[in-house]
Amino acid sequence: MSPLLILRVHADLRLGLGHVARALALQEAWRALGGEACIAVSGDDRARRVGGGRHPFLDQPLPCGAIYLGEAIHAPLPEEWKTRAAAVLVDQWDTTAPFLQALRPLKVAVMEDDTDAHETADLLFQPFLEGVRWPDHPVKVVGGRKVRPYETTSGACRVVRGSNFIVVDKAALELRPKRVPLQPLAVHKLLVTFGGSDGPNLAQKAFDTLAQLAVEDRWRGACTLLAPNGIQGTPFPGCTVVKSLPGLTRRIPEFDAIWCSAGVTLAEALCMGIPATVWGQNERQHTILADLALANGCFDLGVGPEADLAIVREALAQWLGPEGQDNRQEQVRDGMVLVDGLAASRVAQELWRLAECPA
């Protein structure tokens, strides 16, 4: 019998649909191993759509099962699903020890946690929060099992860390260039997106920044700006404002660079060799982005809601122009090393081993 994996996610104005996008990538990798998957989602109307079996970005049904649990982020999983499933992956940023304990007797895995709650789980994936660079060797034997440097324990929970577990859509791997692409002298086509909900309304601040650069004749490129909440002001020449961009993953390679926040879109851009400049939507996101920037995967502009736009304009003008070419070229090279596009299969394999472990 094919083991059933439940992907427990949440979607609302604050979290957006990034966790749902990651669940869609993981369910595909899990089914490729021979398993069955179900997305169990809580949250607002977008979550209700996913729970009703509709794709969040396309007008088509989901490729796997789905269930809507209600608006509460810690809504419990129905008992009938706990008896049917082999394991559950909780991927919704905010979690608690009681919430994870209530998922028993399922094997429990967690995606990203900066609290102690995961210590009640069996497995924790930490692609970002404990640093993105972790080597594979040297291997040491602990309790008769080979352990690599990216692996550790926290309480009774096994923890795997680093960028090898940054999940992207399968399309990003398919579109990944065979060689590191050469950067143009200046960025001619820029994509700006801070998620399908853009809770902090960063799109407006980005628009104001780029409009001023255009007025000052410091950047002459074209940009496509995703602004789900709309924009105040008249788009400057070369600026196209849209509320959504269906099939976003496959559109990213059309651009010379991207300005975004933390999330699946950033990971996909790195995988496909598109240089990225980033704004954290909050301090927690900025911690992630700072680690990626230290590994030279992106250009960090700080915390977006608190940004001094005059300082941002100066930094952005340099990065978009000829002076930033070498920097962008190095970021492409290092970003593609960080995100190789194979993480979904690695995560699925770790979950498969977990599901097979005796209780």
N, C-alpha and C positions, 0 to 999 in steps of 0.2 A: 504493500500500500504506500502511495506517495506521501511523504511527510508534509504536513501543512504548517507553513510559517505565517504568523500574523505580524503585520507591520503596523504598529500603533503610532499614529501621527496626529498632529493638531494643526489647524489652519485658521488664522484670524487676521485682523488688520495689523497686529503687531508682528506676527511670525511669517505672514505671507504664505506662499505655496511651495517654498523651497523644500520643506520636509516631505511633502507629497511627491515632488519631482524625484527626490532621492529614493523614496519608496518604489516609484515606478521603475527606476533603474535596477533596484535590488530584486524586485519580484521577477524581472526578466532573467536575471542571473540565477536566481533560485530555481525557476522553472527549467532553465537549461540543464540543471543538475538532476532533474527528474522530480522535483517537488511541486507542491501546490502552494499558492499564496493568496492571502486576503489582506486588504488594506482596511484597518479599523480606524476611523477618523472621527475626531470631535472638532467643534468649532462653529464658525458662522455659515452663511449661505453657500460659500464656496466649498466648505467641508461637506455640507449637506448634498451638494451636487456630486461630489466624489463618492460619498457614502451611498448615493443612489445608483452608482455604477457608471457615471459619465466622466469622461476624461476632462481634467481641469483646464487644458489648453486647446483641445481640439474638439470638434463636434463629432464625437464617436464614443462608443462604449469603452470601458476600461478593459484591458487584456487579462484581468484577474478579478477575483471576487472582491466585494467591498461591503462594509457595514457602517452606518452612521450611528454614533453613540450619544449624540446630543451636544450641547454647547460647552459644557464644562471640560476643562483641559484634563482633569483627573477622573473623568467618567469611567466607571468600571467596565470591564469586559464581561459580557454575558457568560454564564457558567457553561452553556452548551458549546461555546467556542473554545473554552478552556479544555473541555473534555475531548474536543476534536483535534486540537492543534498539538504540534510537537514542541514548538518554541515560539517566542514572541520577541521582536525587536522594538524597543521603545525609542522613538526618535522625535522628541518634541521640546527639547531644551529644558523645560521645567519639569522636574520629577521629584518624588519624595519616596522615602523608604517604605511607608505604609502602602503607597500606590504600587510599588514594585512587588511587595510581599503579597498583595492581593491577587497578583497574577499567577501565583503558585497554584497547582503543582507544575505549571509549565516551566521549561527552561527559559531563563530571562536574560536577554542581552540589552545593552543600552548604548545609544549613539551620542557621545559627548555629554559629559557631566562635570561640573566644577564644584560639586558638593560631595558629601559622604554617602548620599543615597545609593549610589551604585554598589556599595559594599554588600548590599543585600541581594545583588544580582549575581549571575554566573560569569558574565563576559561584558567588558566595556571596550568600545572602540573610541580612541582619542586621536582623531586625525590632526587636530589643531591645538588643543588646550595644553598639551605638555610638550610643545615644540614639534616642528614638522620634519626635521631631519633626524633620522635614526638609522644607523647602519644595520646590515644583515649579519655581520660577523664581528668578533669571533663568537662561535656557538659554545655554550657550556651545557653540561648535563646536570639537571636538577631533578632529583627523585626519579631517575631513570628516563627522563624526557629531555629532549634537546630544546634549549631555550635561547632565543636570539636577543640581541640588545634592545630591540624595540618592545620587548615583552616584559611585563612585571606583574605584581599582584597588589591588590588593595583590599585588605581584609580577606574574605574568601573569594573575591572576584578576580578573575584573570583580566589583565589590561593589555591591549595592543595599541601602540602609539605611532603617530607619524603619517606622512603624506601618502604612504602606500595604501592607506585606507580612505583617501579622499574620493568619494564616489561621484562619477559623472555619467551622463546619458550615453548609451551605446553609440549614438550618432557622433558624439565627440571623438570617440576612438576611430570611427570610420573616416572622419574628416581630418584626422591628425596628419600633418604633412610628414613625408618620409625623411626630409631634411629640415634643419632649422631655417625658417624663411628669413630672407633679408629684409631689413626695415627700410622704408623710404626715408629720404632726407627729412621730411616733415610729415606729420599725420594729415592726410587729405580727407579721410572719412572716419568719423568718430561715432561710436555708439555709446549712448548714455542711458543707463537703466539702473534703478535701485529697487527692483522687485515689482511684482504685480500689484502690490498694495501701496508701497512707498509711504508707510505710516508717518515717518518724520518729514515728509514732503521735501526731500532733498532735490527732486527734479527741478523745482522752482529756483533753488539756490544755484544749482548747476547752470540753469538757463541764464540767470542773471550774470554769472561769472563769465560764461562764454560770450554772451551778448556784449559785455564790456570789452572783452578782448577783441571782438570784431570791430567795435566802434573805434578802439585805439589802433586798429590795423596791426595787431600783434599775432593774429591767427586768421588765416583765410580759408580754412578747411570747411567741409560740410559736416553736419552732425544730424543724427537721428536720435531724438530724445523721447524716451518712453515716459509719459506723464499720466498715470492713471487718474490723478486728481485734476488734470488740466493745468494750464499755464496762464499766469497773468502777464500780459505784455504781447507785443507783436513779434512774431519770430523774425530774427535777423536773416539776411540773405544767406542761403545755404543751410538753414535750420529747418528740419521737418519734425513737427511734434505729433506723436501718435499716442493713443491710449493703451494699445497692446500691439504685440508683434508675434502673431502665431508662428509656431515652428522656430522659436528663437534660437535654439541650438544650431540649426542648420543655417541661420542667417548670420551668425557671429563672424564667420570667415570672410564675409563681404566687406568688413571694416578693417582699417589699419590699426585701430586701437579701441579700447573700451574703458569707460569710466563707470564704476559700479560699486557695490558694497560686498560684504562677505556673503557667500552662498554658492549654490550650484552653478550659476552663470559665470561667476569668477573662476571656479574650478574648470569649467569647460573651456573658457578662454585660454587659461594657462595650458591646458591639454592640447589645444589646437594651435598654439604658438601665436596668440594675439596678445600684445602687451597691454597691461591693465594698470590704471591708476585708480585708487580706491578711497572711499569714505566709509568709516564705520558709522552705523546707524545709532550705536550706543557704545558705552565703554566695554561691554562684554565682546561685542563684535570687533572693536578696535584691538583688543588683546590678540585675537586671532589674526587680524590683518598685520599687526606689528611683527608677529612671528614670521608670517609669509614674506614681509618686506625685508626682514633680517636675512632671510634665505635668498633674497634678491628675486623673489617671484613676482613682486608688484611694486608700484610707486605709492607710498603711503601719504595721504593728504590729511590724516588725523580723523577726529570725530566730526562728522558732517554737521549735526545740529549746533555744535559749538564753534564752528569754523569762522576764522577771520577771513572774509572773502578777499581782502586786499592781498593777504599773504598767499592765499590759494591761487589767485590770479598770477602772481609772480612765478610760483612753482610750476603751475600748469603751462604757462607760456613757454618756459624753458623746456619742459618735457615734451610738449607737442611739436616744438620747432626743431631746426637743424641741430641746436645744441644738445637736444635730448636723444639724438639718433643712437649714439653708442650705448647710452643707458637703456634705451628700449631694446636694443639688440641683445644686450646681456640678460635682460629680464626674460626675453623670449627663450633664450637658451636654458636659463636656470628654471624657469617656470615649467617648461616641458619635461625637465628631469624630475621635478617635484610631483607632477600630476601626469602619470603615464597612461591613464585611461583604463587600467585593469583592476581598479580597486573594487568595483562591484562584484567581480568574480572572487576576489580575495575575501571580501566580507561574507559572501554567500558560502564559500568553502568553510570559513570559520564557524558560521552558524550551522552548517550541515554537521560538522564534527560535534558541535555542542548538542544538537538534537539527537545524535547517535549515542552520546555518553549515557551510561546507566545512571539512574537517579541516586 
